[in-house]
Structure formats: C-alpha cells, structure tokens
C-alpha cells in the first residue's frame, strides 16, 4: 500500500474531493483524521470509511478561517500521534460566478481570495511547523485552472494566489525534507455528471471525477513521488498544458 503507517490530516473532508481523498488514503493504508465544519457529515464519512476499508477515522470540527481553531486541532493531532505525515487541504472558495469583472462588486470579487488564501495559509503553515521538527512531510492542496476564463469572479485570482503561496512554502520548507504540491483542476464532476463546455476544452474530452483526483493525491503523498515538490499536478484532462 502506498501510504501504509502514514498519518494524514484532511481538511474540508466533508466535500466531494475531500471525502474521495479520505477513501483513497485509507485504502492505501493511511490513518486519516477528518476535519471540517459539519460534524455529522464527517461522522458519516468515518462510518463509510470503516465499512469500506476497516479503518478507524477520527473527526474534528475545525474552522479553517480561524487561526486558533486550526492551531488547536493541529497541536492536538501532533500530541496524540507520532507526527503528521500528510496534509491535504480541500477547503474551497465561495466565488460569485457569472458576472464579468467590470460588473462584480469588489466585496464579492475579494471574498474567495480572502477565504481561500486564509485557509491555505493557516493550515499549511501550522502543519509545516510541526513537520519541520520531524524533517519530513507532504502538504497538498487544490487549485483551479490557470487558463483565463470569463465569469469566474475572484476564483482565478484566488487560485493564482494559492499557487504562489504553495510555491513559496515549497522553497522555504524543502530544506527540511517537506514537499508541497497542488492539484490543478478545471472542474470535478461525479460519475454521470457533465459540464459540456469544460469537457470539450479538454484533450481527453472528459473531466476529472473525485476518485481521479484522489488517486493522484495518493500517489503524490507517497514515497513514489519523493522527488516532486513546488509544482502543480495537472488533472485537467489536457484542458491546460
């Protein structure tokens, strides 16, 4: 198994990508710690994981936009485990989609930038401080396509900021043996769903499913990818090159 005996913290675990990553990590042997806003959703996911893999997942309600909430959760994990090996951040943005930039109110444009950068910074830096002491670890996150697209509100600016933040963290943490990568998607759909515009932009004429993203995340988190850092993993099916 790719992640046997690894401890993996997954933030935003209640969403479609976070829950798929939790399943993939557990299937590959990791002990998973699920964090998010809604305990009932996390507890249901933990039950599903136990049914599917026999693993026991721990859950915690964490406000990813609150420094104290993030620090408390990470500190508690570090105290109760031998160390956090993997962090996957699936916390999303809340962009107002549709209006052009010349039409959107500034507050609506700024909201996803502020929310996404805050969540990514707090989680990655707090986890990173604990990983430094062990001189090992992998920090993964999600962003979106870098191809300019109309009607995306502040989402594209938010994703670009997270790309830059992740690249800087990779440079600063690399000497401590810590890898930082981000998965870049142009849309994630469940089996049977479709987004014809995005699908037709891709070379493979398909979009990634949550399971597709999760499988790539498991590989990146494993020692098979130990020479990869400071780079996006392209899961756009060829929509972006």
SVG drawing of the C-alpha trace seen along z (x, -y; Angstrom):
<svg xmlns="http://www.w3.org/2000/svg" viewBox="-25 -47 43 51">
<polyline fill="none" stroke="black" stroke-width="0.4" points="0.0,0.0 1.3,-3.5 0.6,-5.2 1.0,-2.4 1.6,-3.7 1.2,-7.3 -0.9,-9.8 -3.0,-12.0 -4.9,-15.1 -7.7,-16.1 -9.3,-19.5 -12.5,-20.1 -13.1,-16.3 -16.8,-16.6 -16.8,-17.8 -16.8,-15.6 -13.0,-15.9 -12.1,-15.7 -14.2,-12.6 -12.8,-10.9 -9.2,-11.6 -10.1,-10.2 -11.2,-7.0 -8.1,-6.8 -5.7,-7.5 -7.4,-5.0 -7.4,-2.4 -3.7,-2.9 -3.1,-2.3 -3.0,-5.8 -4.6,-6.6 -6.9,-9.5 -8.0,-12.5 -11.1,-14.2 -11.6,-17.9 -14.4,-20.2 -17.3,-22.4 -20.0,-19.9 -19.5,-17.0 -22.5,-15.0 -21.0,-14.9 -17.6,-13.9 -19.0,-11.2 -21.0,-9.7 -17.8,-9.7 -15.9,-8.0 -18.6,-5.3 -18.3,-4.8 -14.5,-4.5 -14.8,-1.9 -17.3,0.1 -15.1,-0.1 -11.6,0.3 -12.0,1.3 -10.0,-1.8 -11.0,-4.0 -11.0,-7.6 -11.1,-10.4 -13.2,-13.5 -13.0,-17.1 -14.9,-20.3 -12.4,-22.9 -13.0,-26.4 -10.3,-26.8 -10.6,-30.5 -9.9,-30.8 -6.2,-30.7 -7.0,-29.4 -9.2,-26.6 -6.6,-25.4 -3.7,-25.6 -5.7,-23.8 -6.5,-20.9 -3.0,-20.6 -1.4,-20.7 -3.7,-18.1 -3.0,-15.8 0.7,-16.2 0.5,-15.4 -1.6,-12.2 0.3,-10.8 3.9,-10.2 3.6,-13.1 1.5,-14.3 2.9,-12.9 0.4,-14.2 -1.9,-17.2 -4.5,-17.5 -6.4,-20.8 -9.7,-20.5 -11.2,-23.7 -12.9,-25.5 -13.6,-29.1 -17.0,-30.7 -16.8,-32.7 -19.7,-34.5 -19.7,-33.1 -21.3,-34.6 -20.8,-38.4 -17.8,-39.9 -15.1,-41.6 -16.4,-45.0 -19.8,-44.1 -19.0,-42.3 -18.9,-44.2 -15.4,-44.4 -16.5,-42.6 -17.9,-39.7 -14.6,-39.5 -12.4,-39.6 -14.4,-37.1 -13.0,-33.9 -9.5,-35.3 -9.5,-36.2 -11.2,-32.9 -9.0,-30.6 -5.7,-32.3 -6.6,-32.4 -7.5,-28.8 -4.5,-27.6 -2.0,-29.8 -3.3,-28.9 -3.4,-25.1 -0.2,-24.8 2.0,-26.9 0.7,-25.4 1.1,-21.9 4.5,-22.9 5.9,-24.0 5.2,-20.5 6.6,-18.8 9.9,-20.8 10.7,-19.1 10.5,-15.7 12.1,-16.8 9.5,-15.1 6.0,-15.6 3.8,-16.3 1.4,-19.3 -1.1,-19.0 -3.9,-21.4 -6.4,-22.0 -6.5,-24.9 -8.2,-25.6 -7.1,-26.0 -4.8,-28.8 -6.3,-29.4 -8.1,-32.8 -11.8,-32.2 -14.6,-34.7 -17.2,-34.8 -15.1,-33.3 -15.3,-36.2 -12.5,-36.1 -11.9,-32.4 -9.0,-32.6 -7.2,-35.2 -7.7,-33.1 -6.2,-30.0 -3.2,-32.0 -2.6,-33.3 -2.6,-29.7 -0.3,-28.6 2.2,-31.3 1.8,-30.6 2.4,-26.9 5.5,-27.6 7.0,-29.8 6.3,-27.3 7.9,-24.6 11.0,-26.7 11.1,-27.5 10.3,-24.0 12.3,-21.9 15.5,-22.1 13.5,-20.5 12.5,-17.5 8.9,-18.7 7.3,-18.6 4.5,-21.0 2.3,-20.3 -1.0,-21.4 -3.5,-19.7 -4.9,-21.9 -8.4,-21.0 -10.7,-22.6 -13.8,-21.1 -14.5,-17.9 -17.7,-16.0 -19.3,-12.9 -19.8,-9.9 -22.8,-10.6 -22.5,-14.4 -21.2,-16.6 -20.1,-20.1 -20.0,-20.2 -18.1,-23.4 -15.2,-22.4 -15.2,-18.8 -14.9,-19.9 -12.0,-22.1 -10.0,-19.1 -7.9,-16.9 -9.3,-13.8 -12.9,-15.0 -13.6,-14.3 -13.5,-15.9 -11.9,-14.5 -14.0,-12.7 -13.3,-13.0 -11.8,-9.5 -9.5,-10.6 -8.2,-13.5 -7.9,-11.3 -5.8,-8.7 -3.4,-11.3 -3.3,-12.8 -2.4,-9.4 0.4,-9.0 1.8,-12.5 1.6,-11.8 3.6,-8.6 7.3,-7.9 6.9,-7.2 6.8,-10.9 9.6,-11.8 11.4,-14.0 8.3,-16.1 7.7,-19.5 6.9,-23.1 4.8,-22.1 1.2,-21.6 -0.2,-18.2 -2.3,-18.7 -5.7,-16.9 -7.4,-18.9 -7.5,-16.1 -5.5,-18.2 -7.6,-21.4 -4.5,-23.1 -0.9,-22.4"/>
</svg>
